[in-house]
Amino acid sequence: MSRNVYILRAQKDTGEMHLFLASKTREDECRSQQKSICGKMDIEDDSITIFSCQPENSARKQCAKVGKNVCSKCVGFLYENGL
């Protein structure tokens, strides 16, 4: 079972959303990478969390519900093979 999960954050000023790859810790918490999957957003940027610690299938479904505000490069990563 993969311990990779995803976090979706929205920039407060633009509303643009980016996915961050994260990993679950033994304490069942999430540890995010510093940069979004596309590299355009930093975890420290002024933003709000839309969802956190979601496995791949759940992240796909939730991004589809959110729609076009989610970065296409970030979402595309969810559909690529060979993580």
C-alpha positions in Angstrom: 0.0 0.0 0.0 1.3 3.4 -1.0 1.8 6.0 1.7 1.6 8.8 -0.8 -1.3 11.2 -0.4 -2.3 14.6 -1.7 -3.1 18.0 -0.3 -5.0 20.7 -2.3 -4.4 24.3 -1.5 -5.9 27.5 -2.9 -4.0 30.7 -3.2 -5.9 33.4 -1.3 -5.3 36.2 -3.8 -6.1 34.4 -7.0 -8.1 31.3 -6.0 -5.8 29.1 -8.1 -5.4 25.7 -6.7 -2.4 23.4 -6.6 -1.7 19.8 -5.5 1.1 18.9 -3.1 2.4 15.4 -2.9 2.7 14.3 0.7 3.4 11.1 2.7 1.7 9.7 5.7 3.8 9.4 8.8 3.6 6.6 11.3 1.5 8.9 13.5 -1.0 9.1 10.6 -0.2 12.7 9.8 0.8 14.2 6.4 4.1 15.6 5.5 3.9 17.7 2.4 6.6 18.5 -0.1 7.7 22.2 -0.1 6.6 22.9 -3.7 3.4 21.9 -5.5 3.6 19.2 -8.1 3.9 21.8 -10.9 6.4 23.8 -8.8 4.4 27.1 -9.1 3.3 27.2 -5.4 5.1 26.9 -2.2 3.5 25.3 0.9 4.4 28.6 2.8 2.4 30.8 0.3 -0.7 32.6 1.7 -3.3 29.9 1.0 -6.0 27.8 2.4 -6.3 24.0 2.5 -9.2 22.5 0.4 -8.4 18.9 1.3 -5.6 17.1 3.0 -4.1 13.6 3.2 -6.3 12.2 0.4 -5.3 9.0 -1.5 -5.0 9.2 -5.3 -8.5 8.1 -6.2 -10.1 10.4 -3.7 -7.9 13.3 -4.8 -9.0 12.7 -8.4 -12.7 12.8 -7.5 -12.4 15.9 -5.4 -10.4 17.8 -8.0 -13.0 16.9 -10.6 -15.7 18.4 -8.3 -13.6 21.6 -7.9 -13.2 22.0 -11.6 -11.0 24.3 -13.6 -9.5 26.3 -10.8 -7.2 23.4 -10.1 -3.9 23.6 -11.9 -4.0 21.3 -15.0 -0.4 20.2 -14.6 -1.0 19.2 -11.0 -4.2 17.3 -11.9 -2.4 15.6 -14.8 0.0 14.1 -12.4 -2.8 12.1 -10.8 -3.5 10.4 -14.1 0.1 9.6 -15.1 1.4 6.1 -14.6 4.5 5.2 -12.6 4.5 7.3 -9.5 
